[in-house]
Amino acid sequence: MERVHLSVCMSLDGHIDTDGGKRLVLSGEEDCRDMHAVRADCDAILVGAGTVRRDQPRLTVRYPELVGQRRERGLADHPLKVVVTRGGDGLNAEAGFFTQGGPVIVLCAEPALPALRARLSSVAQVLDLGDGGVHSILSRLSDLGIQRLMVEGGCQVLTQFLAAGAFHRLRVAVAPFMVGRAGAPRLAGPGPFLHGPDNRLRILSTRTLGNIAVIDMENPEPTLNRR
Ligand SMILES: NC(=O)c1ccc[n+]([C@@H]2O[C@H](COP(=O)([O-])OP(=O)(O)OC[C@H]3O[C@@H](n4cnc5c(N)ncnc54)[C@H](OP(=O)(O)O)[C@@H]3O)[C@@H](O)[C@H]2O)c1
């Protein structure tokens, strides 16, 4: 795969949402526009089923000029959407995630394939995700011709990509406030991360977009293309 770009927006205390109720808005307009430019440059956007259940994200390219640039390059208006799931609970064909924006690929564990195909094949391509590891997910997507992938969360999915070191770029937007809820998801949970104090990511830039701080980082040694 040519590029795997992880992207997330978190609070000062590292949370990417609150712990229930109304969805937490972390980002701002300028950061959102910049994040959509990354989306527009990708073939597909991947999220975990937890994010679909909680947010029903559209994962579209919202800005007409970015859609125009995709058209000029001969691309569809919106990237493909990929959701990974083991069991497929709570993924419904009528939900906005499946009915709006780009085509959807569901990568699921083999035992769930028949039921999910019966439920979702009218709105998505439902495929076996292999052993379920990050490298298996990436090789499935490469086989489908996806070369530039954006990974937008949530916590479980980001934890696995970060732990495996299976990414080229990491974009972290920091919103200047605290969430302060023990049950709120974080950017990443505990994990055997490749990057620690003695093996750091490289900071490419820090930017202020509106009232959001954006840190763009590079992984000097991505562990891509391992099965
Ligand atoms: N601020 C941000 O930038 C941002 C972005 C995205 C999401 N979020 C937030 O993140 C939260 C959701 O995070 P989360 O950790 O609960 O959920 P998540 O990572 O989005 O999804 C977890 C689910 O994905 C599936 N999954 C994960 N890894 C898998 C693998 N290797 N193979 C197959 N399936 C796999 C499983 O689905 P099944 O249970 O269906 O088997 C798992 O329960 C929400 O609150 C959302 O608002 C924030």
The ligand as a Tripos MOL2 file, in Angstrom:
@<TRIPOS>MOLECULE
LIG
   48    52     1     0     0
SMALL
NO_CHARGES

@<TRIPOS>ATOM
      1 N1        -12.4140   12.1880   17.5420 N.am      1 LIG1
      2 C1        -12.1750   11.4230   16.5120 C.2       1 LIG1
      3 O1        -11.3600   11.7690   15.6480 O.2       1 LIG1
      4 C2        -12.9130   10.1280   16.3720 C.ar      1 LIG1
      5 C3        -12.8890    9.4460   15.1660 C.ar      1 LIG1
      6 C4        -13.5620    8.2280   15.0710 C.ar      1 LIG1
      7 C5        -14.2430    7.7250   16.1690 C.ar      1 LIG1
      8 N2        -14.2700    8.4280   17.3140 N.ar      1 LIG1
      9 C6        -14.9690    7.8830   18.4880 C.3       1 LIG1
     10 O2        -14.4560    6.6100   18.7950 O.3       1 LIG1
     11 C7        -15.4550    5.8940   19.5130 C.3       1 LIG1
     12 C8        -15.5090    4.4830   18.9960 C.3       1 LIG1
     13 O3        -14.2820    3.8370   19.2840 O.3       1 LIG1
     14 P1        -14.2820    2.2870   19.6380 P.3       1 LIG1
     15 O4        -12.9230    1.8830   20.0450 O.co2     1 LIG1
     16 O5        -15.4080    2.0120   20.5530 O.co2     1 LIG1
     17 O6        -14.6800    1.6510   18.2640 O.3       1 LIG1
     18 P2        -13.9600    1.4130   16.8570 P.3       1 LIG1
     19 O7        -12.5010    1.2250   16.9120 O.co2     1 LIG1
     20 O8        -14.5140    2.4140   15.9170 O.co2     1 LIG1
     21 O9        -14.6700    0.0480   16.5540 O.3       1 LIG1
     22 C9        -14.4560   -1.0930   17.3620 C.3       1 LIG1
     23 C10       -15.1390   -2.2480   16.6680 C.3       1 LIG1
     24 O10       -14.5530   -2.4330   15.3820 O.3       1 LIG1
     25 C11       -14.4660   -3.8260   15.1000 C.3       1 LIG1
     26 N3        -13.0510   -4.1600   15.0250 N.ar      1 LIG1
     27 C12       -12.0040   -3.5160   15.5950 C.ar      1 LIG1
     28 N4        -10.8530   -4.1030   15.2320 N.ar      1 LIG1
     29 C13       -11.1790   -5.1190   14.4280 C.ar      1 LIG1
     30 C14       -10.4360   -6.1000   13.7360 C.ar      1 LIG1
     31 N5         -9.1000   -6.1580   13.8060 N.pl3     1 LIG1
     32 N6        -11.0970   -6.9980   12.9840 N.ar      1 LIG1
     33 C15       -12.4450   -6.9670   12.9140 C.ar      1 LIG1
     34 N7        -13.2130   -6.0750   13.5380 N.ar      1 LIG1
     35 C16       -12.5830   -5.1640   14.2880 C.ar      1 LIG1
     36 C17       -15.2120   -4.5460   16.2190 C.3       1 LIG1
     37 O11       -16.5510   -4.5210   15.7610 O.3       1 LIG1
     38 P3        -17.7220   -5.5400   16.2110 P.3       1 LIG1
     39 O12       -17.9720   -5.2300   17.6440 O.co2     1 LIG1
     40 O13       -18.8710   -5.1470   15.3130 O.co2     1 LIG1
     41 O14       -17.2470   -6.9200   15.9650 O.co2     1 LIG1
     42 C18       -15.0070   -3.5910   17.3760 C.3       1 LIG1
     43 O15       -15.9700   -3.7190   18.3930 O.3       1 LIG1
     44 C19       -16.7550    6.6490   19.3310 C.3       1 LIG1
     45 O16       -17.0650    7.2810   20.5470 O.3       1 LIG1
     46 C20       -16.4220    7.6700   18.2600 C.3       1 LIG1
     47 O17       -17.1320    8.8730   18.4260 O.3       1 LIG1
     48 C21       -13.6290    9.6130   17.4470 C.ar      1 LIG1
@<TRIPOS>BOND
     1     1     2 1
     2     2     3 2
     3     2     4 1
     4     4     5 ar
     5     4    48 ar
     6     5     6 ar
     7     6     7 ar
     8     7     8 ar
     9     8     9 1
    10     8    48 ar
    11     9    10 1
    12     9    46 1
    13    10    11 1
    14    11    12 1
    15    11    44 1
    16    12    13 1
    17    13    14 1
    18    14    15 2
    19    14    16 1
    20    14    17 1
    21    17    18 1
    22    18    19 2
    23    18    20 1
    24    18    21 1
    25    21    22 1
    26    22    23 1
    27    23    24 1
    28    23    42 1
    29    24    25 1
    30    25    26 1
    31    25    36 1
    32    26    27 ar
    33    26    35 ar
    34    27    28 ar
    35    28    29 ar
    36    29    30 ar
    37    29    35 ar
    38    30    31 1
    39    30    32 ar
    40    32    33 ar
    41    33    34 ar
    42    34    35 ar
    43    36    37 1
    44    36    42 1
    45    37    38 1
    46    38    39 2
    47    38    40 1
    48    38    41 1
    49    42    43 1
    50    44    45 1
    51    44    46 1
    52    46    47 1
@<TRIPOS>SUBSTRUCTURE
     1 LIG1         1 GROUP 0 **** ****
